[in-house]
Amino acid sequence: MVITGLVILVREEFTPVEALPPVTAFPQGSAIHLVSDKPTLLFFAHPLCPCTRASLHELDGLLADTGNKISVIMVFTIPDGIPPDWEQGDLWKAAANIPGLRILRDPGGQEARRFDVKGSGHTLLYSPTGKLLFSGGITPSRGHEGDNPGRSAIVSLVLTGHALVDHTPVFGCSLL
């Protein structure tokens, strides 16, 4: 039973969210706006996903590594039928304390659908012209921090204009 339990836990930890073909150009009609002088990073999150705490720490480190060279928007997806301010828990408060991070509410997951994002922690990096530069997660597995190709790729793209990868798996809870 112990071995079976461990196998189940490991499988859960290293199983990414279902990946869809990325939206390669910034969607028309989005309530989110690109900035014109630097890349825009969108970080989609479920307000109660325990896995997202690690992604949020990685995001904070990513911002420290890149300085003021990107515009960052955290998009909290709010399921339909939820009481007002339900989303403003620990993750919301932690995000609000990250300098330079703007928080946006996504009632009913309209923006998540528009960008074809399924999992909490999904991160998208767009050029000022709206071209998708990166799509994926910024943690090595579900709920774990540490060196990972997603964070490294974004930092490299922002600082040098190129990276070894342009997509990585997303490890997080379902947004909708």
N, C-alpha and C positions, 0 to 999 in steps of 0.2 A: 504494500500500500504506500509506503514511503517513497519508493522509486517511482510509482505511478504518479503520485502527487508532485514529485520533483519534475517529472517529464511534462506534466500539465503546466506547471509554473514557468518552466523554461520556454515551452512552446508559446505561451501567452506573451512572455517578455520579448521574444524575438520575432513575433509575427506582426508584420506591418499592416496598416490600414489598406484596404483595397485601393489600388492606384487607377486613376482614370487618365486618359490622354490629357496632358496639360493644355490650358488655355494659353496659346502662344502669344497672343496680343491682348493688351489690356482691354477688357470688355467695355463696349459702349453702354451708356446708361447707368453705370455704376455710381453709387453715392460716394464712393471713394475717389479721390482725385490725386493724380500724379503731380509731383513737383517738377518744375522745368529745368532745374539746375543740378540735380543729382538723382541717383537711383532711389526708388521707393520700395521698401520692404513691407510686405503684408504678413502678419502673423495671426492665423486663425486659431481660436481657442474655445473650448467649452468651459464655462465658468466653474464647473465642479469637477473637472477631470483631474484626478490625482497625478496622472502621468505628466501633466502640463507644467507642474512645478519645476521639474528638471529642465524642460524646454525653456521656461522663463529665465532660469539661471543662465542657460546657454545664450539666450538672447541678450541678457544683460552683459555678459562677457563679450559677445560679438559687437555690441555697441561700443564697449570700451576699446576694443581692438580697431574699430573703424573710425572712431572719433565722430565728427560731425559731417561725415561724408555720405550719409544716407538719411532719408526720411523714413521713420518707422511708425507703422500703424498697427496696433493690436486690435483685431476684430473679434469681439466676444459674440458668439452665436447664441441667441436666446430662443429656446424652443417656444412654440405657440402655447398660450394658455397659462403662462407663468405669472405669478404675482409681481407687481412693480418692485424694482430694486432687488429681486431675487438673486441676480447675477453678481451683486456687489459684495462678494465674500472675500476670502483670503487671497485668491488669485488676482482679483480685481485690485485689491489694496496693494499687493506686491507690485503689480504692473504700474499702478499710479505712482509708485515711488521710484521708478526707473527714469532718470533724466532723459529728455528727448523723445520719450515714447508717448504717442498719442493713442487714446483708447476710443474705439467706436463700437456702438451697439449694433448688432445685426438681428433685429427682431424677425423671428420665423425662419432665419437662415437664408434670406434672399441673396445676400452677397456671397455666402458660401456656395450656393447653387450657381450663381452667375460665374464664379471662378472655378466651378467643378471641384471643390474642396470637400473631402469627406471626414477627415480626422483632425482632432485637436492637436495643435503643434505644427500643422502644415504651414510652411513658410514659402512665400513667393517673392522673388526679387525682379523688379521691372526697371528697364532703362527709362530715362526721361521721355523717350519717344514712345514708350508703351510696349517694347519688345520684352518678352519673358527671358530672363537671364538664368534663373534658377527656380526649381520647384522641388520641395521635399521637406524632410525633417531635419532637425538640428541636434538630435540626440543619437547615441549609438544603439539604444534599445529603449523599450518602454520604461519610463520613469528613472532613467539613469543618465548621469552627467559624465562628461569626459571627452577626450579627443574624438572627433568624428568627421567624416567627409563632408557633411552638410554645412556645418559651421565653417570649416576650413575653406570650402568652395566659395561661400558668400564673402568671407573676409578677403580671399584672393581676388574675386571679381571686383569688389569695391576698391581695393588698393592697387591692383595691377591690370585689371580689365580682362583677365582670363583665369580659368580654373581647370582642374583635371576632370571634374564632373559637373553636370548641370542639373542633375536630379538624384535624389536619395529616397529611401523608404521613409514613411511617416509612422511613428510609433505613438499612438494616442487613442483616446476614446472617440467614439463616433460623435460628430457634431450634431446630427439631427436625430 
